[in-house]
Amino acid sequence: MARRRRRPSGRGAKVAAKPAEDSPPDTDPTSLSSFPSGRSTDPATSQHKSPLSGFQPHQDDDDEAWTQSDKRALRRRLLDIIHRFYLDAISRLPPVEFRRTTGLTRGLFVGGHCFGPLHPVHNIVVNSIWYAAAFPVRRPAGSDDEDEANALLSTDGIARICHRSLDGLVAALRHLCPSLSNGDALWRLFSTSADLTAAVALANGVSKSSALRVVASQGHAAFHLAALVAQHPDPTAFAHFASSALPSINGQHNIVQLLIMKHMLASRHINYLSKVLVPSSPHEPSVPPLMLSTQVLDCIASQKQQFKGIGKQVVNVVNMALQEYTQRSGEQLKLHSVCGAGLLKEEGLENCYHINFLAYHEGSGSAVAAPVLFFTEAIIPSCDETDIRLCVPVDPVTDIGRCFACESNRKKVVHPFYDEYLGGREFQEDEVNYGNDFPIPLDADYIFFDADRDMAFANYLWRESTGH
């Protein structure tokens, strides 16, 4: 067990502070985004040794000047930053939307990349809403009823979209600044907190307004390449949206100002933005829905049911943890969503989980306070509150605690620094694989399967079921 100092008592750390109402649209709207990474730069408080502390930008543009260890460390730090962006973006979406398995949740995991012409957090929100509205899933009436078990978001799905977003950012930056090597592009993105326009400005030694003109003039090709590399379902449609439609729509409707003013959007805001971002008819599939074999349909249904069963257990334990925290703190909180869950199987604990979830103060209203990010360690399935070993608020910027079990399983979970939890032994970062070779398929691929568009996935399942 890792021994940590007990966190001082007080209100929970919010995922993002509410910005001032007079913030201009092109300013950084989140407190998270003003930090270069979620880790302490003080070696005395860091859990892991990293080559990052010795980084200096290279004067030449030779990728060989960057060691593989340097580039891996840069990717890790950038993934920390991008993961914070996704936690922030998720906290801004209405909790009711996460109780459904289609619509906005699918948009987040399939098309909600963080690159585009806006701030990364705003890009995630807008891209998710646009994709869900532009490429709706055809479902029978009543097939997408709300279910609290769906509040459990795919941990692997969040990690994968983070990796894909980073790959897309690097591709876009190298297109806009062709002289940059892969290592130099990673360094510029790290130095600017994964802000593409700011990275272009840094690379070219110009002002951000000059960089905006570069992005505007070359954005279509850059965003098309980014979408291709990030495995966006429709790179051509996205490139047009990000380079042409979105800047025009934002100029007419000032959607960025809405996102700044309303930290947690309501369903009416999602409906409004959907109509504004997709004013014409959505993209209809060019071919009829796939005729799926019984084996494929059964496989998809089985995996969905399995994930829903896990979701019910996790949500149940999170609600118990919230109840225990309420009794201890006096704060009245309600579950928003579960945004990270990792089983500690590497530590020989087959039923102990580390979980991140978001909760908001009941009656606070969407414009008053941001949801709070929590960490809990619990036994699942849980019988009573004695199975809740720890439940504390965490800050994804200042809490740098991590555990080997979650890291080795590639589960992105924000751990507290001032508390005790299992699996928190010190380790070298090179012990852990931070690559982007995710197993195929992920749970999100089953949950958000679209028979109109997911032909490659359906063919994969058919080959697996028939042995071809």
PAVO-77234 format. One record per residue (C-alpha): residue number from 0; residue in three letters; x, y, z negated. Coordinates in steps of 0.5 Angstrom, whole numbers, plus 500, padded with zeros to 3 digits. Example, Ala and Ser with C-alpha at 12.3 -4.5 7.8 and 13.67 -1.06 7.14 Angstrom:
2
resi=0; resn=ALA; xx=525; yy=491; zz=484
resi=1; resn=SER; xx=527; yy=498; zz=486
# end
This chain:
468
resi=0; resn=MET; xx=500; yy=500; zz=500
resi=1; resn=ALA; xx=503; yy=507; zz=502
resi=2; resn=ARG; xx=503; yy=512; zz=496
resi=3; resn=ARG; xx=501; yy=519; zz=497
resi=4; resn=ARG; xx=499; yy=525; zz=492
resi=5; resn=ARG; xx=492; yy=526; zz=491
resi=6; resn=ARG; xx=489; yy=531; zz=495
resi=7; resn=PRO; xx=486; yy=537; zz=491
resi=8; resn=SER; xx=479; yy=537; zz=491
resi=9; resn=GLY; xx=475; yy=542; zz=495
resi=10; resn=ARG; xx=470; yy=543; zz=501
resi=11; resn=GLY; xx=472; yy=538; zz=507
resi=12; resn=ALA; xx=477; yy=540; zz=513
resi=13; resn=LYS; xx=473; yy=542; zz=519
resi=14; resn=VAL; xx=474; yy=540; zz=526
resi=15; resn=ALA; xx=475; yy=547; zz=528
resi=16; resn=ALA; xx=473; yy=554; zz=525
resi=17; resn=LYS; xx=468; yy=558; zz=528
resi=18; resn=PRO; xx=471; yy=563; zz=532
resi=19; resn=ALA; xx=469; yy=571; zz=532
resi=20; resn=GLU; xx=463; yy=573; zz=536
resi=21; resn=ASP; xx=467; yy=578; zz=540
resi=22; resn=SER; xx=473; yy=573; zz=542
resi=23; resn=PRO; xx=474; yy=574; zz=550
resi=24; resn=PRO; xx=472; yy=568; zz=554
resi=25; resn=ASP; xx=479; yy=566; zz=556
resi=26; resn=THR; xx=482; yy=566; zz=549
resi=27; resn=ASP; xx=483; yy=560; zz=545
resi=28; resn=PRO; xx=477; yy=558; zz=542
resi=29; resn=THR; xx=479; yy=553; zz=537
resi=30; resn=SER; xx=483; yy=553; zz=531
resi=31; resn=LEU; xx=486; yy=546; zz=533
resi=32; resn=SER; xx=488; yy=548; zz=539
resi=33; resn=SER; xx=493; yy=554; zz=536
resi=34; resn=PHE; xx=497; yy=548; zz=533
resi=35; resn=PRO; xx=503; yy=545; zz=538
resi=36; resn=SER; xx=501; yy=538; zz=535
resi=37; resn=GLY; xx=498; yy=535; zz=529
resi=38; resn=ARG; xx=504; yy=533; zz=526
resi=39; resn=SER; xx=509; yy=536; zz=521
resi=40; resn=THR; xx=515; yy=539; zz=523
resi=41; resn=ASP; xx=519; yy=539; zz=517
resi=42; resn=PRO; xx=523; yy=532; zz=517
resi=43; resn=ALA; xx=522; yy=532; zz=509
resi=44; resn=THR; xx=515; yy=530; zz=510
resi=45; resn=SER; xx=515; yy=527; zz=516
resi=46; resn=GLN; xx=513; yy=519; zz=516
resi=47; resn=HIS; xx=517; yy=517; zz=522
resi=48; resn=LYS; xx=523; yy=519; zz=525
resi=49; resn=SER; xx=523; yy=522; zz=532
resi=50; resn=PRO; xx=527; yy=524; zz=538
resi=51; resn=LEU; xx=523; yy=530; zz=539
resi=52; resn=SER; xx=526; yy=534; zz=533
resi=53; resn=GLY; xx=532; yy=535; zz=538
resi=54; resn=PHE; xx=529; yy=537; zz=544
resi=55; resn=GLN; xx=531; yy=543; zz=548
resi=56; resn=PRO; xx=528; yy=544; zz=555
resi=57; resn=HIS; xx=533; yy=542; zz=561
resi=58; resn=GLN; xx=536; yy=547; zz=565
resi=59; resn=ASP; xx=536; yy=543; zz=571
resi=60; resn=ASP; xx=530; yy=539; zz=575
resi=61; resn=ASP; xx=533; yy=532; zz=574
resi=62; resn=ASP; xx=528; yy=527; zz=571
resi=63; resn=GLU; xx=534; yy=523; zz=569
resi=64; resn=ALA; xx=536; yy=529; zz=564
resi=65; resn=TRP; xx=530; yy=526; zz=560
resi=66; resn=THR; xx=531; yy=520; zz=556
resi=67; resn=GLN; xx=526; yy=515; zz=556
resi=68; resn=SER; xx=526; yy=516; zz=549
resi=69; resn=ASP; xx=525; yy=523; zz=550
resi=70; resn=LYS; xx=519; yy=522; zz=555
resi=71; resn=ARG; xx=515; yy=517; zz=550
resi=72; resn=ALA; xx=516; yy=522; zz=544
resi=73; resn=LEU; xx=513; yy=528; zz=548
resi=74; resn=ARG; xx=507; yy=523; zz=551
resi=75; resn=ARG; xx=506; yy=521; zz=544
resi=76; resn=ARG; xx=506; yy=529; zz=541
resi=77; resn=LEU; xx=501; yy=531; zz=547
resi=78; resn=LEU; xx=497; yy=525; zz=546
resi=79; resn=ASP; xx=496; yy=527; zz=539
resi=80; resn=ILE; xx=494; yy=534; zz=541
resi=81; resn=ILE; xx=489; yy=532; zz=547
resi=82; resn=HIS; xx=486; yy=527; zz=541
resi=83; resn=ARG; xx=485; yy=533; zz=537
resi=84; resn=PHE; xx=481; yy=536; zz=543
resi=85; resn=TYR; xx=477; yy=530; zz=544
resi=86; resn=LEU; xx=475; yy=530; zz=536
resi=87; resn=ASP; xx=473; yy=538; zz=537
resi=88; resn=ALA; xx=469; yy=537; zz=543
resi=89; resn=ILE; xx=465; yy=531; zz=540
resi=90; resn=SER; xx=464; yy=535; zz=534
resi=91; resn=ARG; xx=461; yy=540; zz=539
resi=92; resn=LEU; xx=456; yy=536; zz=542
resi=93; resn=PRO; xx=449; yy=534; zz=539
resi=94; resn=PRO; xx=449; yy=528; zz=535
resi=95; resn=VAL; xx=442; yy=526; zz=538
resi=96; resn=GLU; xx=446; yy=525; zz=545
resi=97; resn=PHE; xx=450; yy=520; zz=542
resi=98; resn=ARG; xx=444; yy=515; zz=540
resi=99; resn=ARG; xx=443; yy=514; zz=547
resi=100; resn=THR; xx=448; yy=509; zz=551
resi=101; resn=THR; xx=447; yy=513; zz=558
resi=102; resn=GLY; xx=447; yy=521; zz=559
resi=103; resn=LEU; xx=452; yy=525; zz=556
resi=104; resn=THR; xx=456; yy=519; zz=552
resi=105; resn=ARG; xx=457; yy=516; zz=559
resi=106; resn=GLY; xx=459; yy=523; zz=562
resi=107; resn=LEU; xx=464; yy=524; zz=556
resi=108; resn=PHE; xx=468; yy=517; zz=557
resi=109; resn=VAL; xx=467; yy=517; zz=565
resi=110; resn=GLY; xx=468; yy=524; zz=567
resi=111; resn=GLY; xx=470; yy=528; zz=561
resi=112; resn=HIS; xx=477; yy=529; zz=562
resi=113; resn=CYS; xx=481; yy=535; zz=559
resi=114; resn=PHE; xx=483; yy=538; zz=565
resi=115; resn=GLY; xx=480; yy=544; zz=569
resi=116; resn=PRO; xx=480; yy=552; zz=570
resi=117; resn=LEU; xx=478; yy=553; zz=562
resi=118; resn=HIS; xx=481; yy=551; zz=556
resi=119; resn=PRO; xx=482; yy=544; zz=555
resi=120; resn=VAL; xx=476; yy=543; zz=549
resi=121; resn=HIS; xx=471; yy=547; zz=554
resi=122; resn=ASN; xx=473; yy=543; zz=560
resi=123; resn=ILE; xx=472; yy=536; zz=556
resi=124; resn=VAL; xx=465; yy=539; zz=554
resi=125; resn=VAL; xx=463; yy=542; zz=561
resi=126; resn=ASN; xx=466; yy=536; zz=565
resi=127; resn=SER; xx=462; yy=531; zz=561
resi=128; resn=ILE; xx=455; yy=535; zz=562
resi=129; resn=TRP; xx=457; yy=536; zz=569
resi=130; resn=TYR; xx=458; yy=529; zz=571
resi=131; resn=ALA; xx=452; yy=526; zz=567
resi=132; resn=ALA; xx=448; yy=531; zz=570
resi=133; resn=ALA; xx=451; yy=530; zz=577
resi=134; resn=PHE; xx=451; yy=522; zz=577
resi=135; resn=PRO; xx=445; yy=520; zz=573
resi=136; resn=VAL; xx=444; yy=513; zz=571
resi=137; resn=ARG; xx=438; yy=509; zz=574
resi=138; resn=ARG; xx=435; yy=506; zz=568
resi=139; resn=PRO; xx=428; yy=503; zz=567
resi=140; resn=ALA; xx=423; yy=508; zz=563
resi=141; resn=GLY; xx=424; yy=507; zz=555
resi=142; resn=SER; xx=431; yy=503; zz=556
resi=143; resn=ASP; xx=435; yy=508; zz=553
resi=144; resn=ASP; xx=431; yy=509; zz=546
resi=145; resn=GLU; xx=435; yy=512; zz=541
resi=146; resn=ASP; xx=439; yy=508; zz=536
resi=147; resn=GLU; xx=443; yy=510; zz=530
resi=148; resn=ALA; xx=448; yy=504; zz=532
resi=149; resn=ASN; xx=450; yy=508; zz=538
resi=150; resn=ALA; xx=453; yy=513; zz=533
resi=151; resn=LEU; xx=459; yy=509; zz=534
resi=152; resn=LEU; xx=463; yy=511; zz=539
resi=153; resn=SER; xx=468; yy=507; zz=543
resi=154; resn=THR; xx=475; yy=508; zz=540
resi=155; resn=ASP; xx=479; yy=505; zz=546
resi=156; resn=GLY; xx=475; yy=509; zz=550
resi=157; resn=ILE; xx=477; yy=515; zz=547
resi=158; resn=ALA; xx=484; yy=513; zz=547
resi=159; resn=ARG; xx=484; yy=511; zz=554
resi=160; resn=ILE; xx=481; yy=518; zz=557
resi=161; resn=CYS; xx=486; yy=522; zz=553
resi=162; resn=HIS; xx=491; yy=518; zz=556
resi=163; resn=ARG; xx=488; yy=519; zz=563
resi=164; resn=SER; xx=487; yy=526; zz=562
resi=165; resn=LEU; xx=495; yy=527; zz=560
resi=166; resn=ASP; xx=496; yy=523; zz=567
resi=167; resn=GLY; xx=492; yy=528; zz=570
resi=168; resn=LEU; xx=495; yy=534; zz=567
resi=169; resn=VAL; xx=502; yy=532; zz=569
resi=170; resn=ALA; xx=500; yy=531; zz=576
resi=171; resn=ALA; xx=496; yy=537; zz=577
resi=172; resn=LEU; xx=502; yy=541; zz=574
resi=173; resn=ARG; xx=507; yy=538; zz=578
resi=174; resn=HIS; xx=503; yy=539; zz=584
resi=175; resn=LEU; xx=503; yy=547; zz=582
resi=176; resn=CYS; xx=510; yy=547; zz=580
resi=177; resn=PRO; xx=513; yy=542; zz=585
resi=178; resn=SER; xx=520; yy=543; zz=582
resi=179; resn=LEU; xx=519; yy=540; zz=576
resi=180; resn=SER; xx=521; yy=533; zz=574
resi=181; resn=ASN; xx=516; yy=529; zz=570
resi=182; resn=GLY; xx=520; yy=530; zz=564
resi=183; resn=ASP; xx=520; yy=538; zz=565
resi=184; resn=ALA; xx=512; yy=537; zz=566
resi=185; resn=LEU; xx=511; yy=534; zz=559
resi=186; resn=TRP; xx=516; yy=539; zz=556
resi=187; resn=ARG; xx=512; yy=545; zz=559
resi=188; resn=LEU; xx=505; yy=542; zz=557
resi=189; resn=PHE; xx=508; yy=540; zz=550
resi=190; resn=SER; xx=510; yy=547; zz=549
resi=191; resn=THR; xx=503; yy=550; zz=551
resi=192; resn=SER; xx=499; yy=545; zz=547
resi=193; resn=ALA; xx=497; yy=542; zz=554
resi=194; resn=ASP; xx=494; yy=548; zz=557
resi=195; resn=LEU; xx=495; yy=547; zz=564
resi=196; resn=THR; xx=495; yy=555; zz=566
resi=197; resn=ALA; xx=499; yy=557; zz=560
resi=198; resn=ALA; xx=504; yy=551; zz=563
resi=199; resn=VAL; xx=504; yy=554; zz=570
resi=200; resn=ALA; xx=506; yy=561; zz=567
resi=201; resn=LEU; xx=511; yy=558; zz=563
resi=202; resn=ALA; xx=514; yy=554; zz=568
resi=203; resn=ASN; xx=514; yy=560; zz=573
resi=204; resn=GLY; xx=516; yy=565; zz=568
resi=205; resn=VAL; xx=510; yy=569; zz=570
resi=206; resn=SER; xx=504; yy=572; zz=566
resi=207; resn=LYS; xx=498; yy=568; zz=565
resi=208; resn=SER; xx=494; yy=572; zz=569
resi=209; resn=SER; xx=499; yy=571; zz=575
resi=210; resn=ALA; xx=498; yy=563; zz=573
resi=211; resn=LEU; xx=491; yy=564; zz=574
resi=212; resn=ARG; xx=492; yy=566; zz=581
resi=213; resn=VAL; xx=496; yy=560; zz=582
resi=214; resn=VAL; xx=491; yy=555; zz=580
resi=215; resn=ALA; xx=485; yy=559; zz=583
resi=216; resn=SER; xx=489; yy=559; zz=590
resi=217; resn=GLN; xx=492; yy=551; zz=589
resi=218; resn=GLY; xx=486; yy=549; zz=585
resi=219; resn=HIS; xx=482; yy=544; zz=589
resi=220; resn=ALA; xx=488; yy=540; zz=591
resi=221; resn=ALA; xx=491; yy=540; zz=584
resi=222; resn=PHE; xx=485; yy=538; zz=581
resi=223; resn=HIS; xx=483; yy=533; zz=586
resi=224; resn=LEU; xx=490; yy=530; zz=585
resi=225; resn=ALA; xx=489; yy=530; zz=577
resi=226; resn=ALA; xx=482; yy=526; zz=578
resi=227; resn=LEU; xx=485; yy=521; zz=583
resi=228; resn=VAL; xx=491; yy=520; zz=578
resi=229; resn=ALA; xx=486; yy=520; zz=572
resi=230; resn=GLN; xx=482; yy=515; zz=575
resi=231; resn=HIS; xx=476; yy=520; zz=576
resi=232; resn=PRO; xx=470; yy=516; zz=579
resi=233; resn=ASP; xx=469; yy=521; zz=584
resi=234; resn=PRO; xx=475; yy=526; zz=585
resi=235; resn=THR; xx=473; yy=529; zz=591
resi=236; resn=ALA; xx=466; yy=532; zz=588
resi=237; resn=PHE; xx=470; yy=534; zz=581
resi=238; resn=ALA; xx=475; yy=538; zz=585
resi=239; resn=HIS; xx=470; yy=542; zz=589
resi=240; resn=PHE; xx=467; yy=543; zz=582
resi=241; resn=ALA; xx=473; yy=545; zz=578
resi=242; resn=SER; xx=476; yy=549; zz=583
resi=243; resn=SER; xx=470; yy=553; zz=586
resi=244; resn=ALA; xx=463; yy=551; zz=583
resi=245; resn=LEU; xx=465; yy=552; zz=576
resi=246; resn=PRO; xx=469; yy=559; zz=576
resi=247; resn=SER; xx=463; yy=561; zz=580
resi=248; resn=ILE; xx=458; yy=559; zz=575
resi=249; resn=ASN; xx=462; yy=561; zz=569
resi=250; resn=GLY; xx=462; yy=568; zz=572
resi=251; resn=GLN; xx=455; yy=568; zz=573
resi=252; resn=HIS; xx=452; yy=565; zz=567
resi=253; resn=ASN; xx=458; yy=566; zz=562
resi=254; resn=ILE; xx=458; yy=559; zz=560
resi=255; resn=VAL; xx=464; yy=560; zz=556
resi=256; resn=GLN; xx=461; yy=565; zz=552
resi=257; resn=LEU; xx=456; yy=560; zz=550
resi=258; resn=LEU; xx=461; yy=555; zz=548
resi=259; resn=ILE; xx=465; yy=560; zz=544
resi=260; resn=MET; xx=458; yy=562; zz=540
resi=261; resn=LYS; xx=455; yy=555; zz=539
resi=262; resn=HIS; xx=460; yy=551; zz=536
resi=263; resn=MET; xx=455; yy=545; zz=535
resi=264; resn=LEU; xx=450; yy=545; zz=541
resi=265; resn=ALA; xx=443; yy=543; zz=541
resi=266; resn=SER; xx=440; yy=539; zz=546
resi=267; resn=ARG; xx=436; yy=545; zz=549
resi=268; resn=HIS; xx=443; yy=548; zz=551
resi=269; resn=ILE; xx=445; yy=541; zz=554
resi=270; resn=ASN; xx=439; yy=541; zz=558
resi=271; resn=TYR; xx=441; yy=549; zz=560
resi=272; resn=LEU; xx=448; yy=547; zz=562
resi=273; resn=SER; xx=446; yy=541; zz=566
resi=274; resn=LYS; xx=441; yy=545; zz=570
resi=275; resn=VAL; xx=446; yy=551; zz=571
resi=276; resn=LEU; xx=452; yy=546; zz=573
resi=277; resn=VAL; xx=448; yy=542; zz=577
resi=278; resn=PRO; xx=443; yy=547; zz=580
resi=279; resn=SER; xx=441; yy=542; zz=586
resi=280; resn=SER; xx=439; yy=535; zz=586
resi=281; resn=PRO; xx=444; yy=530; zz=583
resi=282; resn=HIS; xx=449; yy=526; zz=587
resi=283; resn=GLU; xx=445; yy=520; zz=589
resi=284; resn=PRO; xx=448; yy=513; zz=591
resi=285; resn=SER; xx=449; yy=512; zz=598
resi=286; resn=VAL; xx=448; yy=504; zz=597
resi=287; resn=PRO; xx=442; yy=500; zz=594
resi=288; resn=PRO; xx=444; yy=498; zz=587
resi=289; resn=LEU; xx=449; yy=492; zz=586
resi=290; resn=MET; xx=445; yy=485; zz=586
resi=291; resn=LEU; xx=449; yy=482; zz=580
resi=292; resn=SER; xx=449; yy=475; zz=579
resi=293; resn=THR; xx=446; yy=472; zz=573
resi=294; resn=GLN; xx=453; yy=470; zz=570
resi=295; resn=VAL; xx=455; yy=478; zz=570
resi=296; resn=LEU; xx=449; yy=480; zz=567
resi=297; resn=ASP; xx=449; yy=475; zz=562
resi=298; resn=CYS; xx=456; yy=478; zz=560
resi=299; resn=ILE; xx=455; yy=485; zz=560
resi=300; resn=ALA; xx=448; yy=484; zz=556
resi=301; resn=SER; xx=452; yy=480; zz=551
resi=302; resn=GLN; xx=458; yy=485; zz=550
resi=303; resn=LYS; xx=453; yy=490; zz=549
resi=304; resn=GLN; xx=449; yy=486; zz=544
resi=305; resn=GLN; xx=456; yy=485; zz=540
resi=306; resn=PHE; xx=458; yy=492; zz=540
resi=307; resn=LYS; xx=451; yy=494; zz=538
resi=308; resn=GLY; xx=452; yy=489; zz=532
resi=309; resn=ILE; xx=459; yy=492; zz=530
resi=310; resn=GLY; xx=456; yy=499; zz=531
resi=311; resn=LYS; xx=450; yy=497; zz=526
resi=312; resn=GLN; xx=455; yy=495; zz=521
resi=313; resn=VAL; xx=460; yy=501; zz=522
resi=314; resn=VAL; xx=455; yy=506; zz=521
resi=315; resn=ASN; xx=452; yy=502; zz=515
resi=316; resn=VAL; xx=458; yy=503; zz=511
resi=317; resn=VAL; xx=459; yy=510; zz=514
resi=318; resn=ASN; xx=453; yy=512; zz=511
resi=319; resn=MET; xx=454; yy=509; zz=504
resi=320; resn=ALA; xx=461; yy=512; zz=504
resi=321; resn=LEU; xx=457; yy=519; zz=505
resi=322; resn=GLN; xx=453; yy=517; zz=500
resi=323; resn=GLU; xx=458; yy=516; zz=495
resi=324; resn=TYR; xx=462; yy=522; zz=497
resi=325; resn=THR; xx=456; yy=526; zz=496
resi=326; resn=GLN; xx=455; yy=524; zz=489
resi=327; resn=ARG; xx=462; yy=526; zz=488
resi=328; resn=SER; xx=462; yy=533; zz=491
resi=329; resn=GLY; xx=455; yy=535; zz=491
resi=330; resn=GLU; xx=455; yy=537; zz=498
resi=331; resn=GLN; xx=449; yy=534; zz=503
resi=332; resn=LEU; xx=452; yy=531; zz=509
resi=333; resn=LYS; xx=449; yy=527; zz=515
resi=334; resn=LEU; xx=453; yy=523; zz=520
resi=335; resn=HIS; xx=454; yy=526; zz=527
resi=336; resn=SER; xx=458; yy=520; zz=530
resi=337; resn=VAL; xx=464; yy=515; zz=528
resi=338; resn=CYS; xx=470; yy=517; zz=533
resi=339; resn=GLY; xx=475; yy=512; zz=531
resi=340; resn=ALA; xx=475; yy=505; zz=528
resi=341; resn=GLY; xx=481; yy=500; zz=527
resi=342; resn=LEU; xx=481; yy=493; zz=524
resi=343; resn=LEU; xx=487; yy=492; zz=519
resi=344; resn=LYS; xx=489; yy=485; zz=522
resi=345; resn=GLU; xx=496; yy=486; zz=523
resi=346; resn=GLU; xx=496; yy=487; zz=515
resi=347; resn=GLY; xx=493; yy=480; zz=514
resi=348; resn=LEU; xx=486; yy=484; zz=512
resi=349; resn=GLU; xx=481; yy=481; zz=517
resi=350; resn=ASN; xx=475; yy=485; zz=514
resi=351; resn=CYS; xx=478; yy=492; zz=512
resi=352; resn=TYR; xx=477; yy=498; zz=517
resi=353; resn=HIS; xx=480; yy=505; zz=517
resi=354; resn=ILE; xx=475; yy=509; zz=520
resi=355; resn=ASN; xx=474; yy=517; zz=522
resi=356; resn=PHE; xx=467; yy=520; zz=523
resi=357; resn=LEU; xx=464; yy=527; zz=523
resi=358; resn=ALA; xx=459; yy=529; zz=519
resi=359; resn=TYR; xx=455; yy=536; zz=518
resi=360; resn=HIS; xx=452; yy=540; zz=513
resi=361; resn=GLU; xx=444; yy=539; zz=513
resi=362; resn=GLY; xx=440; yy=545; zz=514
resi=363; resn=SER; xx=447; yy=549; zz=516
resi=364; resn=GLY; xx=444; yy=550; zz=523
resi=365; resn=SER; xx=448; yy=549; zz=529
resi=366; resn=ALA; xx=451; yy=556; zz=529
resi=367; resn=VAL; xx=454; yy=556; zz=522
resi=368; resn=ALA; xx=459; yy=551; zz=521
resi=369; resn=ALA; xx=463; yy=546; zz=525
resi=370; resn=PRO; xx=462; yy=538; zz=523
resi=371; resn=VAL; xx=467; yy=535; zz=518
resi=372; resn=LEU; xx=472; yy=530; zz=520
resi=373; resn=PHE; xx=473; yy=524; zz=515
resi=374; resn=PHE; xx=477; yy=518; zz=514
resi=375; resn=THR; xx=474; yy=512; zz=510
resi=376; resn=GLU; xx=477; yy=505; zz=508
resi=377; resn=ALA; xx=472; yy=500; zz=507
resi=378; resn=ILE; xx=470; yy=493; zz=508
resi=379; resn=ILE; xx=466; yy=491; zz=513
resi=380; resn=PRO; xx=460; yy=488; zz=513
resi=381; resn=SER; xx=459; yy=492; zz=506
resi=382; resn=CYS; xx=455; yy=490; zz=501
resi=383; resn=ASP; xx=455; yy=496; zz=496
resi=384; resn=GLU; xx=459; yy=502; zz=495
resi=385; resn=THR; xx=465; yy=498; zz=491
resi=386; resn=ASP; xx=467; yy=496; zz=498
resi=387; resn=ILE; xx=468; yy=503; zz=500
resi=388; resn=ARG; xx=475; yy=504; zz=498
resi=389; resn=LEU; xx=477; yy=511; zz=500
resi=390; resn=CYS; xx=473; yy=517; zz=503
resi=391; resn=VAL; xx=476; yy=523; zz=504
resi=392; resn=PRO; xx=476; yy=529; zz=509
resi=393; resn=VAL; xx=482; yy=530; zz=513
resi=394; resn=ASP; xx=484; yy=535; zz=518
resi=395; resn=PRO; xx=487; yy=533; zz=525
resi=396; resn=VAL; xx=492; yy=538; zz=525
resi=397; resn=THR; xx=495; yy=538; zz=518
resi=398; resn=ASP; xx=494; yy=531; zz=516
resi=399; resn=ILE; xx=500; yy=527; zz=519
resi=400; resn=GLY; xx=499; yy=520; zz=515
resi=401; resn=ARG; xx=499; yy=514; zz=519
resi=402; resn=CYS; xx=499; yy=507; zz=518
resi=403; resn=PHE; xx=503; yy=501; zz=522
resi=404; resn=ALA; xx=496; yy=497; zz=523
resi=405; resn=CYS; xx=492; yy=502; zz=526
resi=406; resn=GLU; xx=498; yy=504; zz=531
resi=407; resn=SER; xx=500; yy=497; zz=533
resi=408; resn=ASN; xx=493; yy=496; zz=535
resi=409; resn=ARG; xx=493; yy=503; zz=538
resi=410; resn=LYS; xx=487; yy=505; zz=535
resi=411; resn=LYS; xx=487; yy=513; zz=534
resi=412; resn=VAL; xx=485; yy=514; zz=527
resi=413; resn=VAL; xx=487; yy=521; zz=523
resi=414; resn=HIS; xx=489; yy=518; zz=516
resi=415; resn=PRO; xx=490; yy=523; zz=510
resi=416; resn=PHE; xx=497; yy=525; zz=507
resi=417; resn=TYR; xx=495; yy=526; zz=500
resi=418; resn=ASP; xx=491; yy=519; zz=499
resi=419; resn=GLU; xx=493; yy=512; zz=498
resi=420; resn=TYR; xx=491; yy=507; zz=504
resi=421; resn=LEU; xx=493; yy=500; zz=506
resi=422; resn=GLY; xx=497; yy=499; zz=512
resi=423; resn=GLY; xx=501; yy=506; zz=511
resi=424; resn=ARG; xx=508; yy=503; zz=511
resi=425; resn=GLU; xx=513; yy=507; zz=514
resi=426; resn=PHE; xx=515; yy=505; zz=521
resi=427; resn=GLN; xx=519; yy=507; zz=527
resi=428; resn=GLU; xx=515; yy=510; zz=532
resi=429; resn=ASP; xx=519; yy=505; zz=537
resi=430; resn=GLU; xx=516; yy=499; zz=534
resi=431; resn=VAL; xx=509; yy=501; zz=537
resi=432; resn=ASN; xx=507; yy=501; zz=544
resi=433; resn=TYR; xx=504; yy=508; zz=546
resi=434; resn=GLY; xx=503; yy=506; zz=553
resi=435; resn=ASN; xx=497; yy=507; zz=557
resi=436; resn=ASP; xx=496; yy=500; zz=560
resi=437; resn=PHE; xx=490; yy=499; zz=557
resi=438; resn=PRO; xx=486; yy=492; zz=557
resi=439; resn=ILE; xx=481; yy=491; zz=562
resi=440; resn=PRO; xx=476; yy=491; zz=561
resi=441; resn=LEU; xx=474; yy=496; zz=555
resi=442; resn=ASP; xx=468; yy=496; zz=551
resi=443; resn=ALA; xx=466; yy=502; zz=554
resi=444; resn=ASP; xx=466; yy=499; zz=561
resi=445; resn=TYR; xx=460; yy=494; zz=559
resi=446; resn=ILE; xx=456; yy=499; zz=555
resi=447; resn=PHE; xx=456; yy=505; zz=560
resi=448; resn=PHE; xx=456; yy=500; zz=566
resi=449; resn=ASP; xx=452; yy=503; zz=572
resi=450; resn=ALA; xx=450; yy=498; zz=577
resi=451; resn=ASP; xx=450; yy=504; zz=583
resi=452; resn=ARG; xx=457; yy=506; zz=582
resi=453; resn=ASP; xx=461; yy=501; zz=578
resi=454; resn=MET; xx=462; yy=496; zz=584
resi=455; resn=ALA; xx=470; yy=494; zz=582
resi=456; resn=PHE; xx=468; yy=493; zz=575
resi=457; resn=ALA; xx=462; yy=488; zz=577
resi=458; resn=ASN; xx=467; yy=485; zz=582
resi=459; resn=TYR; xx=472; yy=484; zz=576
resi=460; resn=LEU; xx=467; yy=480; zz=572
resi=461; resn=TRP; xx=464; yy=476; zz=578
resi=462; resn=ARG; xx=471; yy=473; zz=579
resi=463; resn=GLU; xx=472; yy=472; zz=572
resi=464; resn=SER; xx=466; yy=468; zz=571
resi=465; resn=THR; xx=467; yy=464; zz=577
resi=466; resn=GLY; xx=475; yy=463; zz=577
resi=467; resn=HIS; xx=476; yy=466; zz=583
# end
